[in-house]
Amino acid sequence: MSVWAELPFGKNLRDRRFQALALGLLLAGLAIVVPPLPLTRSGVSVLAVVDITGSMNVRDYTQDGRPASRLDIAKAALRDLLPELPCGSRLALALFTERRPFLLFAPIEVCADFAPLDGAIAALDWRMAWEGDSRVSAGLHRAVTMAGELDADLLFITDGQETPPLPATGIPPFEGKPGAVRGLIVGAGGHALAPIPKFNDRGRETGFYAESDVQQENRFGPPPADAESREGYNPRNAPFGGAAARGEEHLSSVREPHLKALAAQTGLAYAHLDGPDSLRAPLLAAATPRPLPGRLDPRPFLGAAALALVLASFLAGALRARLTPFTPSRMS
């Protein structure tokens, strides 16, 4: 027999419940004195720019079994992205319409300021647009500059439809340094042409845009290469031909080749918006990992473990008493 077994409390030392209570007491003591531990993890700082022009109202997505607009899915994707970002990450929000982005607020922390961030994204609306044009190339170039000034990566969500269409000369030159600002262009919308909803001055939907409602060709600058073969062509008086332009600009789809060309021009990555949960992976792959100093507080875990051990010991004792058969004592 061991020396411990001969001591008065030797039996208690071998008892599992006593051991659990002792360990729980130790953990409770550690929960009082252990300081938070330093921890460094990676996060991101992002400027999210959302296209709110008319073509973003096209309903070529489905959400909860119902048709949803591109803007609705873009908002849902941003709201789903917020809780997926590590605490310490920062996000700024801007709108795009006409030819420039408009900054709503500078980067703020995604955990501490989750509620105002989520509320601001949910409140985005196409009625906030101040002009009807959608010069995506110019807007993207300005958004890259804005992201650089904020020391943030860029997340630019758009369907890529230029209104008016680009001139024959194509994409305007990019004056910045490609790759100086990292980030992601996200193409919103289906690949098949769909009608664009039309609204009156009170914001009520009145139908869809027709071919005659939309500028089908940009006739500023030099004429296209096929101008001489057009009917009514005159190099001085009708360099674009004499007939009205025909086309499909009143219909809309994600302009993926155009957006990929813009991504190559600016050094950004490109991804298609497949649904509300499709932003996290491509954004984290394209963004700059930024070290985030933080702390890991082990005290809640230690306290919870101590409480679990105490409860387990008392429950084990009660269960043992319930399962032990009752043996009546004999009368002498």
MOZI-V368831 format. One line per field, one symbol per residue. phi: phi as a letter, one per 40 degrees, with the letter a starting at -180 (. if undefined). A space follows every 50 residues. Layout:
phi->???
This chain:
phi->.ccccccdccccccccccccccccccccccccbcccccabbcbbbbbcbb cbcdcccccbbbbfgbdbcccccccccccccdccccdhcbbbbabbagba cbccacdbccccbccccccccccdacccccaccaccdcccdccccccccc fbcbbbbacgccbcdccccgcccccccdgcbciacbcbhccccbcccbbc cbgccbhbcbdccbccacbcgccccccccccgcadbcacbgccccbibcc baacccdcccccccccgccbacccicbbcdcccccccccbcbcabbcccc ccccccccccccccccccccccccccbccccc
